[in-house]
Amino acid sequence: MGWMMVVSAEQRKRARSVGFAYLVLAVICFGIFTRRAGSAGFKISETGQFSLPAQGFAWALGIVLVALAAAQLYRGLGKVSNIVLALATAAFFMSFLSWAAAGDSFSFVGMLQDTVSRSVPITLGAIGGILSERSGVINISIEGMLLAAACTSAIAASLTNLWLGTLAGILTGVALAAVLAVLSIRYKVDQVIVGFAINFFALGITSFISFRVLVPNRDTMNNLLPVMPIEIPVLSDIPFFGQIFFVQTIFVYFSFAAVALATWGLYRTKWGLRTRAIGEYPKAAGTLGVDVNKLRYRNLLLAAAVAGVGGAWWPIGIVGRFDQNITAGRGFIALAAVIFGRWHPVGALCGALVFALAEAVRLKIGNFDTGIPSEFLIMAPYVVTIIVVAGFIGASRAPKAAGQPYDDQ
């Protein structure tokens, strides 16, 4: 009974939070989005587009949000609460775009295509985080792995070719993971402290290399032609979705494959069963003959290899060079995607797409005269991360043994 009361109290608290959030969104609709006249054109193909009247849509959505807030605060929406929240958030997002592009038009498909592309490092970093934490090791160093891999892949690709550059990024991530593994598993140093130390080391060494080596030798050591998108036959011809998902670089396809393989591996194989066991009950797993620390070593190195590909995405998949602190905290956003997805690869992919969408929208609306300071636009992905993780994903539970060293003596 006590457990039921606690859960009920948590649900009521979340229902109130969501209700007040609806009210805040309604105020924004009435106070801001209704102030711009004109319609926004959303191009969904080379010849087709649809339009939304900025003012009319904002007024209608504001009224709906007030009604939802009243229902949520009075009794809650029960099992459909999450579905309604997702739909309301999507509608608010469309209202925001209509307000920003009122009197103009833009490629809606292009923005979503950019979203999928920009989700790559977050997705692969999140997969690395899931594999680590499912094994019982908190991997705060995803940011450092992404950053260091981006640096080494840029140099190696400039001196050799793009694929050897990607391999260099993978090996860099694995090398940093080896440091994390030895210190946290063998010597039982606090995993969070080691992770932050690796992040600071990666930031320092890559900044030094960028300033002392790459900038003076930009033409020979930091000048790449990124990989080109690959059209998947037949699938790329699907209206709307074809251009978004099936005209992408190999990094995007790899990230989708990584999500599928991680999901299958964690929930359909003996390796996955053992991995989840050592992350939840390592002593019980050890009693049954699982070499807990050995499996943790292997999984950490595998996680870092996946993250290394994510780091290589910047110089090889999109930008064509390495810049100081090019990751800009995407490794930490990847950890937020892990929490968003409740330590499940598919959920983490959804989280990565949400955060990448915030980045793509920031870049898109920067072309319109919205009056929003550029500094606020730069903050958008991080603000979205805070809001989503803090208030809109409900209670989530990390693997029980995450962060706990295992003594096999």
C-alpha positions in Angstrom: 0.0 0.0 0.0 2.8 2.4 0.9 4.5 1.7 -2.5 1.2 2.4 -4.3 0.8 5.7 -2.4 4.3 6.8 -3.3 3.8 6.0 -7.0 0.4 7.8 -6.9 2.0 10.9 -5.3 4.7 11.0 -7.9 2.1 10.7 -10.7 0.1 13.5 -9.2 3.2 15.7 -8.9 4.1 15.0 -12.5 0.5 15.7 -13.6 0.6 19.1 -12.0 4.0 19.9 -13.6 2.7 19.0 -17.0 -0.5 21.0 -16.4 1.5 24.1 -15.5 3.7 23.5 -18.5 0.6 23.6 -20.7 -0.3 26.9 -19.2 3.2 28.3 -19.9 3.0 27.2 -23.5 -0.5 28.7 -23.8 0.8 32.1 -22.5 3.6 32.0 -25.0 1.1 31.3 -27.8 -1.2 34.1 -26.8 1.5 36.6 -25.9 4.1 36.0 -28.6 3.0 33.7 -31.4 -0.2 35.7 -32.1 1.7 38.9 -32.7 3.0 38.0 -36.2 0.6 38.0 -39.2 1.1 36.0 -42.4 1.4 32.4 -43.2 4.5 30.2 -43.1 5.3 27.9 -46.0 6.6 24.4 -45.2 8.2 22.8 -48.3 7.9 19.1 -48.2 9.2 18.3 -51.7 10.7 20.1 -54.7 7.2 21.1 -55.9 4.9 20.7 -52.9 4.4 22.7 -49.7 1.7 23.4 -47.1 1.1 26.7 -45.2 0.1 27.5 -41.7 -1.4 30.9 -40.7 0.8 32.0 -37.8 -1.8 34.0 -35.9 -4.8 31.7 -36.4 -2.9 28.5 -35.5 -1.4 30.2 -32.4 -4.9 31.3 -31.1 -6.4 27.8 -31.7 -3.4 26.0 -30.1 -3.5 28.4 -27.1 -7.1 27.6 -26.4 -6.5 23.9 -26.7 -3.5 24.1 -24.3 -5.6 26.0 -21.7 -8.2 23.2 -21.9 -5.5 20.5 -21.6 -4.0 22.4 -18.6 -7.4 22.4 -16.9 -8.0 18.7 -17.5 -4.4 17.8 -16.4 -4.6 19.9 -13.2 -8.1 18.7 -12.3 -8.0 15.0 -12.8 -5.0 14.2 -15.1 -5.2 12.5 -18.4 -4.3 9.0 -17.2 -2.8 6.6 -19.7 -3.0 9.0 -22.6 -1.1 11.7 -20.8 2.2 11.0 -22.6 0.6 10.7 -26.0 -1.3 14.0 -25.5 1.9 15.7 -24.3 3.8 14.5 -27.4 1.1 15.8 -29.7 0.8 19.1 -27.9 4.6 19.6 -28.0 4.6 18.8 -31.7 1.8 21.3 -32.3 3.6 24.0 -30.2 6.8 23.3 -32.3 4.8 23.9 -35.5 3.3 27.1 -34.1 6.8 28.3 -33.2 8.0 27.6 -36.8 5.0 29.3 -38.2 5.7 32.4 -36.1 9.4 32.4 -37.0 8.8 32.0 -40.7 5.6 34.1 -41.0 5.4 35.6 -44.5 8.2 33.4 -45.7 8.9 29.7 -46.5 11.6 27.1 -45.9 12.4 23.5 -46.6 10.7 21.5 -43.8 12.1 18.3 -45.3 15.6 19.8 -45.4 15.4 20.7 -41.7 14.3 17.2 -40.7 17.0 15.7 -42.9 19.6 17.9 -41.1 18.1 16.7 -37.8 18.7 13.1 -38.6 22.3 13.9 -39.7 23.0 15.9 -36.5 21.7 13.1 -34.3 24.6 10.9 -35.2 27.2 11.8 -32.5 24.5 12.0 -29.9 23.1 8.6 -30.9 26.4 6.9 -31.0 27.6 8.6 -27.8 24.3 7.4 -26.1 24.9 3.8 -27.3 28.3 4.0 -25.8 26.8 5.3 -22.5 24.2 2.5 -22.5 26.7 -0.2 -23.0 28.9 1.2 -20.2 26.1 1.8 -17.7 24.4 -1.5 -18.5 27.7 -3.1 -17.5 27.8 -1.2 -14.2 30.3 1.6 -15.2 29.2 5.2 -15.3 30.9 6.7 -18.4 31.0 10.5 -18.0 33.9 10.6 -20.4 31.8 10.3 -23.6 32.4 14.0 -24.3 36.1 13.5 -24.1 36.0 10.4 -26.3 34.0 12.3 -29.0 36.3 15.3 -28.9 39.5 13.3 -29.0 38.2 11.0 -31.7 37.2 14.1 -33.8 40.7 15.5 -33.5 42.6 12.4 -34.4 40.3 11.4 -37.2 40.7 14.9 -38.8 44.5 14.5 -38.7 44.6 10.9 -39.9 42.1 11.5 -42.7 44.0 14.5 -43.9 47.2 12.5 -44.1 45.7 9.3 -45.4 42.0 8.8 -46.3 38.6 9.1 -44.7 38.3 5.5 -43.7 41.6 5.4 -42.0 40.6 8.6 -40.3 37.5 7.0 -39.0 39.6 4.1 -37.7 41.9 6.5 -35.9 38.9 8.0 -34.2 37.8 4.5 -33.1 41.2 3.7 -31.7 41.4 7.0 -29.9 38.1 6.3 -28.1 39.2 2.8 -27.2 42.5 4.2 -25.8 40.7 6.6 -23.5 38.3 3.8 -22.5 41.2 1.7 -21.6 42.3 4.4 -19.1 38.8 4.6 -17.7 38.6 0.8 -17.4 41.9 0.3 -15.7 41.4 3.1 -13.2 37.8 2.4 -12.4 37.7 -1.4 -12.6 41.1 -2.5 -11.5 42.0 0.3 -9.1 38.4 1.1 -8.2 38.9 4.9 -8.5 35.6 6.8 -8.5 34.2 6.5 -12.0 32.7 10.0 -12.2 36.0 11.6 -11.2 37.9 9.5 -13.8 35.4 10.4 -16.4 35.7 14.2 -15.8 39.5 13.9 -15.7 39.4 12.3 -19.2 37.1 15.0 -20.4 39.4 17.8 -19.2 42.5 16.0 -20.6 40.8 15.6 -24.0 39.8 19.3 -24.1 43.2 20.4 -23.1 45.2 18.2 -25.5 42.9 18.8 -28.5 43.0 22.6 -27.9 46.8 22.5 -27.8 46.9 20.4 -31.0 44.4 22.6 -32.7 46.3 25.8 -31.9 49.8 24.6 -32.4 49.4 22.1 -35.2 46.1 22.3 -37.1 45.7 26.0 -37.4 49.2 26.7 -38.8 48.9 23.7 -41.2 45.2 23.9 -42.1 45.7 23.1 -45.8 47.6 19.9 -45.2 46.4 18.5 -41.9 42.9 19.9 -41.4 41.3 20.2 -44.8 38.9 17.4 -45.8 36.1 16.8 -48.2 33.3 15.1 -46.1 31.6 12.0 -47.3 28.7 12.5 -49.6 25.1 11.3 -48.9 24.1 7.9 -50.3 20.7 7.4 -51.8 19.1 4.1 -50.9 17.3 2.8 -54.1 13.5 2.7 -53.9 13.4 3.8 -50.3 14.7 7.3 -51.2 11.7 7.7 -53.5 9.2 7.4 -50.6 7.3 10.7 -50.4 8.5 12.9 -47.6 10.3 10.2 -45.5 12.5 9.0 -48.3 14.6 12.2 -48.4 14.7 12.5 -44.6 16.0 9.0 -43.8 17.3 7.4 -47.0 19.5 10.2 -48.5 22.1 10.4 -45.8 25.8 9.7 -45.2 27.1 6.4 -44.1 27.5 7.7 -40.6 23.7 8.0 -40.3 23.2 4.5 -41.6 25.8 3.2 -39.2 24.0 4.9 -36.2 20.8 3.2 -37.2 22.6 -0.1 -37.5 24.2 0.5 -34.1 20.9 1.1 -32.4 19.4 -2.1 -34.0 22.4 -4.3 -33.1 22.6 -2.9 -29.6 18.9 -3.6 -29.0 19.2 -7.1 -30.4 22.4 -7.8 -28.5 21.2 -6.5 -25.1 17.8 -8.2 -25.2 18.2 -11.3 -27.5 21.6 -12.7 -26.8 23.5 -14.4 -24.0 26.0 -11.5 -24.0 23.2 -9.1 -23.5 21.8 -11.1 -20.6 25.1 -11.2 -18.9 25.7 -7.5 -19.5 22.4 -6.6 -17.9 23.1 -9.0 -15.1 26.5 -7.4 -14.2 24.9 -4.0 -14.3 22.1 -5.0 -11.9 23.4 -7.8 -9.7 27.1 -8.3 -10.3 27.6 -10.6 -7.3 24.8 -12.9 -8.4 26.3 -12.9 -11.9 29.7 -13.7 -10.5 28.3 -16.5 -8.5 26.9 -18.1 -11.7 30.3 -18.0 -13.3 30.3 -14.7 -15.2 33.7 -13.0 -15.2 32.2 -9.6 -14.2 35.3 -7.4 -14.5 36.4 -9.0 -17.8 33.0 -8.4 -19.4 33.1 -4.8 -18.1 36.5 -4.3 -19.7 35.2 -5.6 -23.1 32.0 -3.6 -23.0 33.8 -0.4 -22.1 36.1 -0.8 -25.1 33.2 -1.6 -27.4 31.3 1.4 -26.1 34.3 3.6 -26.8 34.7 2.2 -30.3 31.1 3.2 -31.1 31.6 6.7 -29.6 34.8 7.0 -31.6 32.7 6.7 -34.8 30.5 9.5 -33.5 33.5 11.7 -32.9 34.7 11.1 -36.5 31.4 12.3 -37.8 32.4 16.0 -37.3 35.5 16.2 -39.6 34.5 13.3 -41.9 30.8 13.4 -42.0 29.8 17.0 -42.1 32.3 19.8 -41.3 35.5 18.7 -43.1 37.8 19.9 -40.4 38.5 20.0 -36.6 37.8 23.1 -34.6 38.6 23.7 -30.9 35.9 22.2 -28.7 33.9 21.2 -31.8 31.7 18.8 -29.8 30.4 21.6 -27.7 29.0 19.4 -25.0 27.3 16.9 -27.3 28.8 14.0 -25.1 26.8 15.3 -22.1 23.7 15.6 -24.3 24.3 12.0 -25.2 24.1 11.1 -21.6 20.9 13.0 -21.3 19.6 10.9 -24.2 20.5 7.8 -22.3 18.3 9.0 -19.4 15.6 10.1 -21.8 15.6 6.6 -23.4 15.6 4.8 -20.0 18.8 3.0 -20.9 17.3 1.5 -24.0 19.0 2.1 -27.5 15.7 2.9 -29.3 14.7 5.3 -26.6 18.1 6.9 -26.7 17.7 7.3 -30.5 14.4 9.1 -30.0 16.1 11.4 -27.4 19.0 12.1 -29.8 16.5 13.1 -32.5 14.8 15.5 -30.1 18.0 17.2 -29.1 19.3 17.3 -32.7 16.0 18.8 -33.8 16.6 21.7 -31.4 20.0 22.3 -33.1 18.5 22.1 -36.6 15.7 24.5 -35.7 18.3 26.9 -34.2 20.2 26.9 -37.5 17.1 27.3 -39.6 15.4 30.1 -37.8 18.7 32.0 -37.6 17.9 32.9 -41.2 14.7 34.7 -40.3 14.2 38.1 -38.6 12.6 36.8 -35.4 14.2 39.3 -33.1 15.6 36.5 -30.9 19.3 37.2 -29.9 21.7 34.8 -31.5 23.0 33.9 -28.0 19.6 32.6 -27.1 19.5 30.5 -30.2 22.8 29.0 -29.3 21.4 28.1 -25.9 18.4 26.2 -27.4 19.7 22.7 -27.6 20.9 22.8 -24.0 17.7 24.4 -22.7 15.7 21.6 -24.4 18.0 19.1 -22.8 17.4 20.5 -19.3 13.6 20.8 -19.8 13.3 17.2 -21.2 15.5 15.5 -18.6 14.2 17.5 -15.6 10.5 17.4 -16.1 9.0 15.5 -19.0 10.4 11.9 -19.0 9.0 10.8 -15.6 10.8 8.6 -13.2 13.6 6.6 -14.7 15.9 4.1 -12.9 19.5 3.5 -13.8 21.1 0.1 -13.5 21.4 -0.7 -9.8 25.2 -1.5 -9.9 26.1 1.5 -12.1 29.1 3.2 -10.4 29.8 0.4 -8.0 33.2 -1.4 -8.3 33.1 -5.1 -8.2 35.5 -7.1 -6.1 36.0 -10.6 -7.5 38.1 -11.8 -4.6 
